[in-house]
Structure formats: C-alpha cells, structure tokens
Amino acid sequence: MSQLDLSLYLNHYFVLLLLFFLLIILISLRFYNFFLVLNIRNNFISNSSESINNDFKQFSILYNILKL
C-alpha cells in the first residue's frame, strides 16, 4: 500500500468519524431542547391549582414520551 492510498484511506475514515460526532451532537441537542420544553411544561402544570387535572396532564405527557 502506497503512502497516497493510506492517506486517502485515513482521510475517508476521519471524515466519517467527524460526521458521526456531528450527528451525535445534533441528536443530543434535539433531545436537550425536548426535555427543556418538557421541564417548563411540567413546572407550568405544577403551578396550576387543579390537582386532578394536574395528574392527568402529567400522565398524558408521560404517555406521549413512552409512545415515541
């Protein structure tokens, strides 16, 4: 294997590795935003005065997460 072949081979895997890490970062940001919104929604629900409605809403959020 010549030097050029080796360099192209390593370049190829370096780019794939870079894309893989980029994908992981994007997915984690998406889930971070999702859980951030969920946390804000839970805080809003906790501040509501109706406790029966409260339990139902929290259950429905949990159900929607599990349904994914």
PQR file with spaces between the fields and no chain letter, atoms N, CA, C, O and H, PARSE charges and radii, in Angstrom:
ATOM       1  N    MET     1       0.855   -1.187    0.000 -0.4000 1.5000
ATOM       2  CA   MET     1       0.000    0.000    0.000 -0.0000 2.0000
ATOM       3  C    MET     1       0.897    1.245    0.000  0.5500 1.7000
ATOM       4  O    MET     1       1.765    1.407    0.858 -0.5500 1.4000
ATOM       5  N    SER     2       0.670    2.091   -0.956 -0.4000 1.5000
ATOM       6  CA   SER     2       1.499    3.303   -1.048 -0.0000 2.0000
ATOM       7  C    SER     2       1.049    4.364   -0.040  0.5500 1.7000
ATOM       8  O    SER     2       0.009    4.240    0.607 -0.5500 1.4000
ATOM       9  H    SER     2      -0.035    1.960   -1.654  0.4000 1.0000
ATOM      10  N    GLN     3       1.842    5.372    0.062 -0.4000 1.5000
ATOM      11  CA   GLN     3       1.554    6.458    1.007 -0.0000 2.0000
ATOM      12  C    GLN     3       0.255    7.174    0.639  0.5500 1.7000
ATOM      13  O    GLN     3      -0.516    7.548    1.522 -0.5500 1.4000
ATOM      14  H    GLN     3       2.686    5.473   -0.463  0.4000 1.0000
ATOM      15  N    LEU     4       0.011    7.364   -0.646 -0.4000 1.5000
ATOM      16  CA   LEU     4      -1.190    8.054   -1.110 -0.0000 2.0000
ATOM      17  C    LEU     4      -2.447    7.250   -0.781  0.5500 1.7000
ATOM      18  O    LEU     4      -3.450    7.809   -0.337 -0.5500 1.4000
ATOM      19  H    LEU     4       0.638    7.059   -1.364  0.4000 1.0000
ATOM      20  N    ASP     5      -2.387    5.943   -0.998 -0.4000 1.5000
ATOM      21  CA   ASP     5      -3.536    5.092   -0.674 -0.0000 2.0000
ATOM      22  C    ASP     5      -3.857    5.147    0.809  0.5500 1.7000
ATOM      23  O    ASP     5      -5.017    5.249    1.210 -0.5500 1.4000
ATOM      24  H    ASP     5      -1.572    5.488   -1.359  0.4000 1.0000
ATOM      25  N    LEU     6      -2.815    5.077    1.606 -0.4000 1.5000
ATOM      26  CA   LEU     6      -3.002    5.113    3.054 -0.0000 2.0000
ATOM      27  C    LEU     6      -3.599    6.447    3.488  0.5500 1.7000
ATOM      28  O    LEU     6      -4.480    6.484    4.348 -0.5500 1.4000
ATOM      29  H    LEU     6      -1.874    4.994    1.281  0.4000 1.0000
ATOM      30  N    SER     7      -3.134    7.513    2.912 -0.4000 1.5000
ATOM      31  CA   SER     7      -3.632    8.835    3.281 -0.0000 2.0000
ATOM      32  C    SER     7      -5.102    9.000    2.878  0.5500 1.7000
ATOM      33  O    SER     7      -5.889    9.570    3.634 -0.5500 1.4000
ATOM      34  H    SER     7      -2.418    7.483    2.213  0.4000 1.0000
ATOM      35  N    LEU     8      -5.470    8.510    1.705 -0.4000 1.5000
ATOM      36  CA   LEU     8      -6.877    8.579    1.286 -0.0000 2.0000
ATOM      37  C    LEU     8      -7.756    7.718    2.182  0.5500 1.7000
ATOM      38  O    LEU     8      -8.875    8.100    2.525 -0.5500 1.4000
ATOM      39  H    LEU     8      -4.830    8.047    1.092  0.4000 1.0000
ATOM      40  N    TYR     9      -7.246    6.571    2.551 -0.4000 1.5000
ATOM      41  CA   TYR     9      -7.965    5.647    3.428 -0.0000 2.0000
ATOM      42  C    TYR     9      -8.226    6.295    4.790  0.5500 1.7000
ATOM      43  O    TYR     9      -9.339    6.237    5.313 -0.5500 1.4000
ATOM      44  H    TYR     9      -6.337    6.261    2.273  0.4000 1.0000
ATOM      45  N    LEU    10      -7.196    6.907    5.348 -0.4000 1.5000
ATOM      46  CA   LEU    10      -7.342    7.561    6.650 -0.0000 2.0000
ATOM      47  C    LEU    10      -8.226    8.799    6.556  0.5500 1.7000
ATOM      48  O    LEU    10      -8.997    9.086    7.473 -0.5500 1.4000
ATOM      49  H    LEU    10      -6.292    6.955    4.923  0.4000 1.0000
ATOM      50  N    ASN    11      -8.119    9.523    5.467 -0.4000 1.5000
ATOM      51  CA   ASN    11      -8.976   10.689    5.250 -0.0000 2.0000
ATOM      52  C    ASN    11     -10.447   10.296    5.239  0.5500 1.7000
ATOM      53  O    ASN    11     -11.291   10.962    5.838 -0.5500 1.4000
ATOM      54  H    ASN    11      -7.494    9.290    4.722  0.4000 1.0000
ATOM      55  N    HIS    12     -10.729    9.218    4.556 -0.4000 1.5000
ATOM      56  CA   HIS    12     -12.095    8.721    4.436 -0.0000 2.0000
ATOM      57  C    HIS    12     -12.683    8.419    5.820  0.5500 1.7000
ATOM      58  O    HIS    12     -13.810    8.813    6.120 -0.5500 1.4000
ATOM      59  H    HIS    12     -10.043    8.677    4.069  0.4000 1.0000
ATOM      60  N    TYR    13     -11.914    7.722    6.655 -0.4000 1.5000
ATOM      61  CA   TYR    13     -12.402    7.383    7.989 -0.0000 2.0000
ATOM      62  C    TYR    13     -12.436    8.584    8.915  0.5500 1.7000
ATOM      63  O    TYR    13     -13.281    8.657    9.808 -0.5500 1.4000
ATOM      64  H    TYR    13     -10.998    7.402    6.411  0.4000 1.0000
ATOM      65  N    PHE    14     -11.544    9.508    8.714 -0.4000 1.5000
ATOM      66  CA   PHE    14     -11.570   10.732    9.512 -0.0000 2.0000
ATOM      67  C    PHE    14     -12.854   11.519    9.242  0.5500 1.7000
ATOM      68  O    PHE    14     -13.486   12.013   10.176 -0.5500 1.4000
ATOM      69  H    PHE    14     -10.858    9.448    7.989  0.4000 1.0000
ATOM      70  N    VAL    15     -13.236   11.637    7.981 -0.4000 1.5000
ATOM      71  CA   VAL    15     -14.466   12.351    7.610 -0.0000 2.0000
ATOM      72  C    VAL    15     -15.687   11.615    8.154  0.5500 1.7000
ATOM      73  O    VAL    15     -16.619   12.246    8.651 -0.5500 1.4000
ATOM      74  H    VAL    15     -12.722   11.235    7.222  0.4000 1.0000
ATOM      75  N    LEU    16     -15.687   10.292    8.064 -0.4000 1.5000
ATOM      76  CA   LEU    16     -16.810    9.521    8.611 -0.0000 2.0000
ATOM      77  C    LEU    16     -16.923    9.702   10.124  0.5500 1.7000
ATOM      78  O    LEU    16     -18.024    9.837   10.659 -0.5500 1.4000
ATOM      79  H    LEU    16     -14.930    9.780    7.660  0.4000 1.0000
ATOM      80  N    LEU    17     -15.799    9.703   10.796 -0.4000 1.5000
ATOM      81  CA   LEU    17     -15.789    9.910   12.243 -0.0000 2.0000
ATOM      82  C    LEU    17     -16.304   11.301   12.601  0.5500 1.7000
ATOM      83  O    LEU    17     -17.068   11.464   13.552 -0.5500 1.4000
ATOM      84  H    LEU    17     -14.905    9.593   10.362  0.4000 1.0000
ATOM      85  N    LEU    18     -15.888   12.282   11.845 -0.4000 1.5000
ATOM      86  CA   LEU    18     -16.350   13.653   12.054 -0.0000 2.0000
ATOM      87  C    LEU    18     -17.866   13.757   11.873  0.5500 1.7000
ATOM      88  O    LEU    18     -18.550   14.385   12.681 -0.5500 1.4000
ATOM      89  H    LEU    18     -15.268   12.150   11.072  0.4000 1.0000
ATOM      90  N    LEU    19     -18.378   13.145   10.823 -0.4000 1.5000
ATOM      91  CA   LEU    19     -19.827   13.152   10.584 -0.0000 2.0000
ATOM      92  C    LEU    19     -20.580   12.426   11.691  0.5500 1.7000
ATOM      93  O    LEU    19     -21.660   12.854   12.097 -0.5500 1.4000
ATOM      94  H    LEU    19     -17.822   12.635   10.167  0.4000 1.0000
ATOM      95  N    PHE    20     -20.021   11.351   12.168 -0.4000 1.5000
ATOM      96  CA   PHE    20     -20.638   10.597   13.257 -0.0000 2.0000
ATOM      97  C    PHE    20     -20.746   11.450   14.525  0.5500 1.7000
ATOM      98  O    PHE    20     -21.796   11.475   15.166 -0.5500 1.4000
ATOM      99  H    PHE    20     -19.143   11.004   11.838  0.4000 1.0000
ATOM     100  N    PHE    21     -19.670   12.142   14.884 -0.4000 1.5000
ATOM     101  CA   PHE    21     -19.704   13.014   16.060 -0.0000 2.0000
ATOM     102  C    PHE    21     -20.674   14.178   15.871  0.5500 1.7000
ATOM     103  O    PHE    21     -21.354   14.583   16.814 -0.5500 1.4000
ATOM     104  H    PHE    21     -18.817   12.122   14.363  0.4000 1.0000
ATOM     105  N    LEU    22     -20.735   14.703   14.677 -0.4000 1.5000
ATOM     106  CA   LEU    22     -21.681   15.777   14.380 -0.0000 2.0000
ATOM     107  C    LEU    22     -23.117   15.289   14.560  0.5500 1.7000
ATOM     108  O    LEU    22     -23.957   15.998   15.114 -0.5500 1.4000
ATOM     109  H    LEU    22     -20.182   14.373   13.911  0.4000 1.0000
ATOM     110  N    LEU    23     -23.384   14.101   14.099 -0.4000 1.5000
ATOM     111  CA   LEU    23     -24.710   13.505   14.245 -0.0000 2.0000
ATOM     112  C    LEU    23     -25.065   13.313   15.717  0.5500 1.7000
ATOM     113  O    LEU    23     -26.188   13.605   16.126 -0.5500 1.4000
ATOM     114  H    LEU    23     -22.702   13.525   13.649  0.4000 1.0000
ATOM     115  N    ILE    24     -24.129   12.833   16.502 -0.4000 1.5000
ATOM     116  CA   ILE    24     -24.362   12.650   17.941 -0.0000 2.0000
ATOM     117  C    ILE    24     -24.654   13.986   18.614  0.5500 1.7000
ATOM     118  O    ILE    24     -25.553   14.076   19.450 -0.5500 1.4000
ATOM     119  H    ILE    24     -23.216   12.597   16.169  0.4000 1.0000
ATOM     120  N    ILE    25     -23.910   15.011   18.259 -0.4000 1.5000
ATOM     121  CA   ILE    25     -24.124   16.337   18.850 -0.0000 2.0000
ATOM     122  C    ILE    25     -25.504   16.870   18.485  0.5500 1.7000
ATOM     123  O    ILE    25     -26.212   17.393   19.345 -0.5500 1.4000
ATOM     124  H    ILE    25     -23.180   14.938   17.580  0.4000 1.0000
ATOM     125  N    LEU    26     -25.890   16.745   17.226 -0.4000 1.5000
ATOM     126  CA   LEU    26     -27.205   17.232   16.799 -0.0000 2.0000
ATOM     127  C    LEU    26     -28.339   16.484   17.486  0.5500 1.7000
ATOM     128  O    LEU    26     -29.326   17.093   17.897 -0.5500 1.4000
ATOM     129  H    LEU    26     -25.315   16.321   16.527  0.4000 1.0000
ATOM     130  N    ILE    27     -28.205   15.180   17.610 -0.4000 1.5000
ATOM     131  CA   ILE    27     -29.243   14.389   18.283 -0.0000 2.0000
ATOM     132  C    ILE    27     -29.335   14.777   19.757  0.5500 1.7000
ATOM     133  O    ILE    27     -30.435   14.911   20.292 -0.5500 1.4000
ATOM     134  H    ILE    27     -27.403   14.685   17.275  0.4000 1.0000
ATOM     135  N    SER    28     -28.205   14.957   20.412 -0.4000 1.5000
ATOM     136  CA   SER    28     -28.236   15.324   21.830 -0.0000 2.0000
ATOM     137  C    SER    28     -28.839   16.713   22.032  0.5500 1.7000
ATOM     138  O    SER    28     -29.559   16.937   23.005 -0.5500 1.4000
ATOM     139  H    SER    28     -27.311   14.848   19.978  0.4000 1.0000
ATOM     140  N    LEU    29     -28.553   17.646   21.123 -0.4000 1.5000
ATOM     141  CA   LEU    29     -29.161   18.978   21.229 -0.0000 2.0000
ATOM     142  C    LEU    29     -30.670   18.906   21.047  0.5500 1.7000
ATOM     143  O    LEU    29     -31.420   19.595   21.739 -0.5500 1.4000
ATOM     144  H    LEU    29     -27.968   17.464   20.333  0.4000 1.0000
ATOM     145  N    ARG    30     -31.105   18.079   20.125 -0.4000 1.5000
ATOM     146  CA   ARG    30     -32.543   17.932   19.883 -0.0000 2.0000
ATOM     147  C    ARG    30     -33.228   17.392   21.135  0.5500 1.7000
ATOM     148  O    ARG    30     -34.280   17.895   21.529 -0.5500 1.4000
ATOM     149  H    ARG    30     -30.496   17.520   19.563  0.4000 1.0000
ATOM     150  N    PHE    31     -32.640   16.372   21.765 -0.4000 1.5000
ATOM     151  CA   PHE    31     -33.236   15.812   22.973 -0.0000 2.0000
ATOM     152  C    PHE    31     -33.111   16.768   24.147  0.5500 1.7000
ATOM     153  O    PHE    31     -33.993   16.805   25.005 -0.5500 1.4000
ATOM     154  H    PHE    31     -31.786   15.963   21.445  0.4000 1.0000
ATOM     155  N    TYR    32     -32.036   17.543   24.202 -0.4000 1.5000
ATOM     156  CA   TYR    32     -31.889   18.523   25.274 -0.0000 2.0000
ATOM     157  C    TYR    32     -33.013   19.554   25.182  0.5500 1.7000
ATOM     158  O    TYR    32     -33.628   19.896   26.192 -0.5500 1.4000
ATOM     159  H    TYR    32     -31.320   17.513   23.505  0.4000 1.0000
ATOM     160  N    ASN    33     -33.280   20.048   23.974 -0.4000 1.5000
ATOM     161  CA   ASN    33     -34.367   21.014   23.789 -0.0000 2.0000
ATOM     162  C    ASN    33     -35.712   20.394   24.119  0.5500 1.7000
ATOM     163  O    ASN    33     -36.572   21.045   24.712 -0.5500 1.4000
ATOM     164  H    ASN    33     -32.781   19.771   23.153  0.4000 1.0000
ATOM     165  N    PHE    34     -35.896   19.136   23.734 -0.4000 1.5000
ATOM     166  CA   PHE    34     -37.157   18.446   24.016 -0.0000 2.0000
ATOM     167  C    PHE    34     -37.391   18.348   25.519  0.5500 1.7000
ATOM     168  O    PHE    34     -38.490   18.630   25.995 -0.5500 1.4000
ATOM     169  H    PHE    34     -35.198   18.607   23.251  0.4000 1.0000
ATOM     170  N    PHE    35     -36.355   17.945   26.277 -0.4000 1.5000
ATOM     171  CA   PHE    35     -36.513   17.806   27.721 -0.0000 2.0000
ATOM     172  C    PHE    35     -36.609   19.160   28.412  0.5500 1.7000
ATOM     173  O    PHE    35     -37.250   19.278   29.456 -0.5500 1.4000
ATOM     174  H    PHE    35     -35.462   17.716   25.891  0.4000 1.0000
ATOM     175  N    LEU    36     -35.985   20.168   27.846 -0.4000 1.5000
ATOM     176  CA   LEU    36     -36.102   21.511   28.396 -0.0000 2.0000
ATOM     177  C    LEU    36     -37.542   21.999   28.286  0.5500 1.7000
ATOM     178  O    LEU    36     -38.095   22.536   29.246 -0.5500 1.4000
ATOM     179  H    LEU    36     -35.464   20.072   26.998  0.4000 1.0000
ATOM     180  N    VAL    37     -38.146   21.814   27.119 -0.4000 1.5000
ATOM     181  CA   VAL    37     -39.550   22.191   26.919 -0.0000 2.0000
ATOM     182  C    VAL    37     -40.438   21.379   27.846  0.5500 1.7000
ATOM     183  O    VAL    37     -41.386   21.912   28.423 -0.5500 1.4000
ATOM     184  H    VAL    37     -37.697   21.378   26.339  0.4000 1.0000
ATOM     185  N    LEU    38     -40.140   20.098   27.995 -0.4000 1.5000
ATOM     186  CA   LEU    38     -40.924   19.226   28.867 -0.0000 2.0000
ATOM     187  C    LEU    38     -40.837   19.697   30.314  0.5500 1.7000
ATOM     188  O    LEU    38     -41.839   19.687   31.028 -0.5500 1.4000
ATOM     189  H    LEU    38     -39.370   19.665   27.526  0.4000 1.0000
ATOM     190  N    ASN    39     -39.667   20.104   30.745 -0.4000 1.5000
ATOM     191  CA   ASN    39     -39.474   20.585   32.108 -0.0000 2.0000
ATOM     192  C    ASN    39     -40.265   21.872   32.348  0.5500 1.7000
ATOM     193  O    ASN    39     -40.889   22.028   33.398 -0.5500 1.4000
ATOM     194  H    ASN    39     -38.853   20.112   30.165  0.4000 1.0000
ATOM     195  N    ILE    40     -40.242   22.786   31.387 -0.4000 1.5000
ATOM     196  CA   ILE    40     -41.011   24.029   31.503 -0.0000 2.0000
ATOM     197  C    ILE    40     -42.503   23.703   31.578  0.5500 1.7000
ATOM     198  O    ILE    40     -43.242   24.297   32.362 -0.5500 1.4000
ATOM     199  H    ILE    40     -39.736   22.659   30.535  0.4000 1.0000
ATOM     200  N    ARG    41     -42.928   22.754   30.754 -0.4000 1.5000
ATOM     201  CA   ARG    41     -44.333   22.355   30.753 -0.0000 2.0000
ATOM     202  C    ARG    41     -44.713   21.738   32.098  0.5500 1.7000
ATOM     203  O    ARG    41     -45.800   22.003   32.610 -0.5500 1.4000
ATOM     204  H    ARG    41     -42.327   22.271   30.117  0.4000 1.0000
ATOM     205  N    ASN    42     -43.837   20.924   32.672 -0.4000 1.5000
ATOM     206  CA   ASN    42     -44.106   20.316   33.976 -0.0000 2.0000
ATOM     207  C    ASN    42     -44.175   21.370   35.074  0.5500 1.7000
ATOM     208  O    ASN    42     -45.012   21.272   35.971 -0.5500 1.4000
ATOM     209  H    ASN    42     -42.954   20.709   32.256  0.4000 1.0000
ATOM     210  N    ASN    43     -43.313   22.369   35.014 -0.4000 1.5000
ATOM     211  CA   ASN    43     -43.356   23.444   36.008 -0.0000 2.0000
ATOM     212  C    ASN    43     -44.653   24.223   35.902  0.5500 1.7000
ATOM     213  O    ASN    43     -45.241   24.607   36.914 -0.5500 1.4000
ATOM     214  H    ASN    43     -42.634   22.449   34.285  0.4000 1.0000
ATOM     215  N    PHE    44     -45.094   24.453   34.687 -0.4000 1.5000
ATOM     216  CA   PHE    44     -46.351   25.167   34.481 -0.0000 2.0000
ATOM     217  C    PHE    44     -47.514   24.354   35.037  0.5500 1.7000
ATOM     218  O    PHE    44     -48.420   24.902   35.665 -0.5500 1.4000
ATOM     219  H    PHE    44     -44.616   24.142   33.866  0.4000 1.0000
ATOM     220  N    ILE    45     -47.484   23.045   34.803 -0.4000 1.5000
ATOM     221  CA   ILE    45     -48.546   22.164   35.293 -0.0000 2.0000
ATOM     222  C    ILE    45     -48.527   22.127   36.821  0.5500 1.7000
ATOM     223  O    ILE    45     -49.588   22.113   37.445 -0.5500 1.4000
ATOM     224  H    ILE    45     -46.748   22.600   34.292  0.4000 1.0000
ATOM     225  N    SER    46     -47.355   22.112   37.426 -0.4000 1.5000
ATOM     226  CA   SER    46     -47.242   22.056   38.887 -0.0000 2.0000
ATOM     227  C    SER    46     -47.838   23.301   39.533  0.5500 1.7000
ATOM     228  O    SER    46     -48.365   23.239   40.644 -0.5500 1.4000
ATOM     229  H    SER    46     -46.494   22.124   36.919  0.4000 1.0000
ATOM     230  N    ASN    47     -47.752   24.426   38.839 -0.4000 1.5000
ATOM     231  CA   ASN    47     -48.267   25.673   39.397 -0.0000 2.0000
ATOM     232  C    ASN    47     -49.775   25.811   39.228  0.5500 1.7000
ATOM     233  O    ASN    47     -50.379   26.725   39.789 -0.5500 1.4000
ATOM     234  H    ASN    47     -47.324   24.476   37.936  0.4000 1.0000
ATOM     235  N    SER    48     -50.381   24.921   38.467 -0.4000 1.5000
ATOM     236  CA   SER    48     -51.828   25.029   38.269 -0.0000 2.0000
ATOM     237  C    SER    48     -52.550   24.598   39.542  0.5500 1.7000
ATOM     238  O    SER    48     -52.027   23.799   40.318 -0.5500 1.4000
ATOM     239  H    SER    48     -49.890   24.178   38.011  0.4000 1.0000
ATOM     240  N    SER    49     -53.745   25.128   39.753 -0.4000 1.5000
ATOM     241  CA   SER    49     -54.434   24.906   41.021 -0.0000 2.0000
ATOM     242  C    SER    49     -55.236   23.612   41.066  0.5500 1.7000
ATOM     243  O    SER    49     -55.528   23.109   42.151 -0.5500 1.4000
ATOM     244  H    SER    49     -54.170   25.778   39.122  0.4000 1.0000
ATOM     245  N    GLU    50     -55.594   23.067   39.916 -0.4000 1.5000
ATOM     246  CA   GLU    50     -56.427   21.858   39.915 -0.0000 2.0000
ATOM     247  C    GLU    50     -55.544   20.620   39.969  0.5500 1.7000
ATOM     248  O    GLU    50     -54.798   20.342   39.030 -0.5500 1.4000
ATOM     249  H    GLU    50     -55.357   23.476   39.034  0.4000 1.0000
ATOM     250  N    SER    51     -55.629   19.883   41.059 -0.4000 1.5000
ATOM     251  CA   SER    51     -54.732   18.729   41.222 -0.0000 2.0000
ATOM     252  C    SER    51     -55.179   17.524   40.399  0.5500 1.7000
ATOM     253  O    SER    51     -54.341   16.729   39.974 -0.5500 1.4000
ATOM     254  H    SER    51     -56.235   20.108   41.822  0.4000 1.0000
ATOM     255  N    ILE    52     -56.463   17.375   40.169 -0.4000 1.5000
ATOM     256  CA   ILE    52     -56.944   16.236   39.364 -0.0000 2.0000
ATOM     257  C    ILE    52     -56.480   16.414   37.924  0.5500 1.7000
ATOM     258  O    ILE    52     -55.959   15.487   37.303 -0.5500 1.4000
ATOM     259  H    ILE    52     -57.145   18.020   40.513  0.4000 1.0000
ATOM     260  N    ASN    53     -56.677   17.605   37.414 -0.4000 1.5000
ATOM     261  CA   ASN    53     -56.215   17.927   36.062 -0.0000 2.0000
ATOM     262  C    ASN    53     -54.702   17.784   35.979  0.5500 1.7000
ATOM     263  O    ASN    53     -54.153   17.331   34.975 -0.5500 1.4000
ATOM     264  H    ASN    53     -57.101   18.358   37.918  0.4000 1.0000
ATOM     265  N    ASN    54     -54.055   18.176   37.046 -0.4000 1.5000
ATOM     266  CA   ASN    54     -52.608   18.101   37.150 -0.0000 2.0000
ATOM     267  C    ASN    54     -52.094   16.681   36.905  0.5500 1.7000
ATOM     268  O    ASN    54     -51.207   16.465   36.079 -0.5500 1.4000
ATOM     269  H    ASN    54     -54.501   18.543   37.862  0.4000 1.0000
ATOM     270  N    ASP    55     -52.656   15.728   37.628 -0.4000 1.5000
ATOM     271  CA   ASP    55     -52.240   14.329   37.492 -0.0000 2.0000
ATOM     272  C    ASP    55     -52.504   13.813   36.086  0.5500 1.7000
ATOM     273  O    ASP    55     -51.690   13.094   35.506 -0.5500 1.4000
ATOM     274  H    ASP    55     -53.376   15.903   38.299  0.4000 1.0000
ATOM     275  N    PHE    56     -53.644   14.189   35.558 -0.4000 1.5000
ATOM     276  CA   PHE    56     -53.991   13.720   34.210 -0.0000 2.0000
ATOM     277  C    PHE    56     -53.011   14.258   33.170  0.5500 1.7000
ATOM     278  O    PHE    56     -52.581   13.523   32.281 -0.5500 1.4000
ATOM     279  H    PHE    56     -54.305   14.773   36.029  0.4000 1.0000
ATOM     280  N    LYS    57     -52.660   15.535   33.281 -0.4000 1.5000
ATOM     281  CA   LYS    57     -51.736   16.137   32.309 -0.0000 2.0000
ATOM     282  C    LYS    57     -50.352   15.502   32.410  0.5500 1.7000
ATOM     283  O    LYS    57     -49.715   15.231   31.393 -0.5500 1.4000
ATOM     284  H    LYS    57     -53.009   16.131   34.003  0.4000 1.0000
ATOM     285  N    GLN    58     -49.890   15.268   33.632 -0.4000 1.5000
ATOM     286  CA   GLN    58     -48.573   14.642   33.797 -0.0000 2.0000
ATOM     287  C    GLN    58     -48.579   13.225   33.249  0.5500 1.7000
ATOM     288  O    GLN    58     -47.604   12.777   32.645 -0.5500 1.4000
ATOM     289  H    GLN    58     -50.408   15.488   34.458  0.4000 1.0000
ATOM     290  N    PHE    59     -49.683   12.528   33.465 -0.4000 1.5000
ATOM     291  CA   PHE    59     -49.791   11.176   32.925 -0.0000 2.0000
ATOM     292  C    PHE    59     -49.800   11.205   31.400  0.5500 1.7000
ATOM     293  O    PHE    59     -49.178   10.361   30.757 -0.5500 1.4000
ATOM     294  H    PHE    59     -50.474   12.892   33.955  0.4000 1.0000
ATOM     295  N    SER    60     -50.504   12.173   30.824 -0.4000 1.5000
ATOM     296  CA   SER    60     -50.568   12.243   29.357 -0.0000 2.0000
ATOM     297  C    SER    60     -49.202   12.586   28.759  0.5500 1.7000
ATOM     298  O    SER    60     -48.867   12.087   27.685 -0.5500 1.4000
ATOM     299  H    SER    60     -51.010   12.859   31.347  0.4000 1.0000
ATOM     300  N    ILE    61     -48.410   13.424   29.427 -0.4000 1.5000
ATOM     301  CA   ILE    61     -47.057   13.739   28.949 -0.0000 2.0000
ATOM     302  C    ILE    61     -46.192   12.483   29.000  0.5500 1.7000
ATOM     303  O    ILE    61     -45.461   12.185   28.055 -0.5500 1.4000
ATOM     304  H    ILE    61     -48.683   13.829   30.300  0.4000 1.0000
ATOM     305  N    LEU    62     -46.280   11.749   30.110 -0.4000 1.5000
ATOM     306  CA   LEU    62     -45.525   10.503   30.238 -0.0000 2.0000
ATOM     307  C    LEU    62     -45.948    9.508   29.162  0.5500 1.7000
ATOM     308  O    LEU    62     -45.110    8.840   28.557 -0.5500 1.4000
ATOM     309  H    LEU    62     -46.873   11.991   30.878  0.4000 1.0000
ATOM     310  N    TYR    63     -47.235    9.419   28.934 -0.4000 1.5000
ATOM     311  CA   TYR    63     -47.755    8.518   27.899 -0.0000 2.0000
ATOM     312  C    TYR    63     -47.225    8.910   26.520  0.5500 1.7000
ATOM     313  O    TYR    63     -46.854    8.041   25.730 -0.5500 1.4000
ATOM     314  H    TYR    63     -47.916    9.962   29.426  0.4000 1.0000
ATOM     315  N    ASN    64     -47.186   10.209   26.226 -0.4000 1.5000
ATOM     316  CA   ASN    64     -46.674   10.666   24.926 -0.0000 2.0000
ATOM     317  C    ASN    64     -45.191   10.353   24.759  0.5500 1.7000
ATOM     318  O    ASN    64     -44.746   10.034   23.656 -0.5500 1.4000
ATOM     319  H    ASN    64     -47.486   10.915   26.868  0.4000 1.0000
ATOM     320  N    ILE    65     -44.427   10.439   25.836 -0.4000 1.5000
ATOM     321  CA   ILE    65     -42.998   10.108   25.759 -0.0000 2.0000
ATOM     322  C    ILE    65     -42.826    8.618   25.481  0.5500 1.7000
ATOM     323  O    ILE    65     -42.034    8.223   24.625 -0.5500 1.4000
ATOM     324  H    ILE    65     -44.788   10.698   26.732  0.4000 1.0000
ATOM     325  N    LEU    66     -43.575    7.801   26.212 -0.4000 1.5000
ATOM     326  CA   LEU    66     -43.443    6.352   26.044 -0.0000 2.0000
ATOM     327  C    LEU    66     -43.953    5.889   24.686  0.5500 1.7000
ATOM     328  O    LEU    66     -43.501    4.876   24.152 -0.5500 1.4000
ATOM     329  H    LEU    66     -44.219    8.122   26.907  0.4000 1.0000
ATOM     330  N    LYS    67     -44.892    6.638   24.140 -0.4000 1.5000
ATOM     331  CA   LYS    67     -45.461    6.273   22.844 -0.0000 2.0000
ATOM     332  C    LYS    67     -44.448    6.474   21.721  0.5500 1.7000
ATOM     333  O    LYS    67     -44.519    5.798   20.694 -0.5500 1.4000
ATOM     334  H    LYS    67     -45.259    7.461   24.573  0.4000 1.0000
ATOM     335  N    LEU    68     -43.493    7.411   21.911 -0.4000 1.5000
ATOM     336  CA   LEU    68     -42.452    7.646   20.908 -0.0000 2.0000
ATOM     337  C    LEU    68     -41.640    6.390   20.750  0.5500 1.7000
ATOM     338  O    LEU    68     -40.703    6.357   19.953 -0.5500 1.4000
ATOM     339  H    LEU    68     -43.436    7.960   22.745  0.4000 1.0000
